[in-house]
Amino acid sequence: MYRISLITGDGIGPEISDAVIDVLQTINDNLGLKIELKKLEAGDTTLRKTGRALPDSTLETIKKSDACLKAPVGESAADVIVVLRRTLDLYANIRPAKSYPNMPALGENIDLVIVRENTEDLYTGMEFDIGDSAVALRTISEKASKRIAKYAFKTATQRNKQRRVTCVHKSNVMRKTDGLFARSCQEISNDYPDIAFEQMYVDACAMNLIRQPGSFDVIVTTNLFGDILSDEAAQVVGGLGMAPTANIGDNFALFEPVHGAAFDIAGKHAANPSSFILSAKMMFEWLGMKNNDDRCYAVAKKIEDAVYGVVRDGTKTKDIGGNKTTKEFAQQVISKII
Ligand code: ATP
């Protein structure tokens, strides 16, 4: 049995959480993989109610679970996800962008993954006012750079697709910080002679993601660049509604949609739950790997095939060109999982 904690979040969070809960229940009831689900509170609503965006009880329950699913939270995102990433040392942020059929995408046969360093860069909150200026500190360490580079090379090896890692940085301008990042990746590449290694400036990468997205396999990059490029990559394959992400550490992992709380469509039953359902798919792959459990891999494949089949058949939410509600879409996915 797997104990899964689930933060239901803000905005469209509770709606897409309901969809994922139904999917997990279906897996539990029909596919022989037992799941104990704990619904947890965190985010703006929790902050208003309890004075804390991430209550201790939520954190403790997450620590006791096998993996965590997290719906988006609103304004308090930094107090929830940044704290969770740091506390649980979830250093690798994995954001795949894959072509689905029948989708308003910029190309076909896109299958890339962005491996984003998750713990440092400009996201450590070290910002100061100095006179009439504001200053942010950018930290890049050799240890974190090598750790994420290793993760990227392992990913390229396991995926066995184009067997290439593209290291994205801007070392011509940020010579110290990105210079260190690029050198660290280059060094790790020596341990993986079967995987091709290339370097690309972030501006060129942003352009090439539009121009030839099918040419990428694994992109490894720093925190801020990874944040921006993965939203771009999500749009290239059909939009944020289809984009899952994993935050992975050595012992624990948390899975969430790339998108935010999308307050503009909250409560309108219009949210695309695919991003969160596909996050659950990534969770089962990770559980399969961690526990050497083939059943989890089988469940992950079932979920992905179901989402693929649903959009191929033309069942879509508004963001990807259809008119189905969140629940109608999720029910179609569930009918293909059984
Ligand atoms: P954040 O800063 O937390 O990323 P944001 O408000 O800038 O949040 P998102 O919430 O990620 O941006 O979403 C941007 C827009 O994309 C939303 O306003 C919404 O219209 C659309 N969107 C995002 N997620 C979905 C989804 N799952 N289904 C449908 N539309 C979505």
Residues whose N, C-alpha, C, O or C-beta is under 5 A from the ligand:
A	BS01	ATP	V73 L240 G241 H259 G260 A261 A262 D264 A270 A271 N272 D319
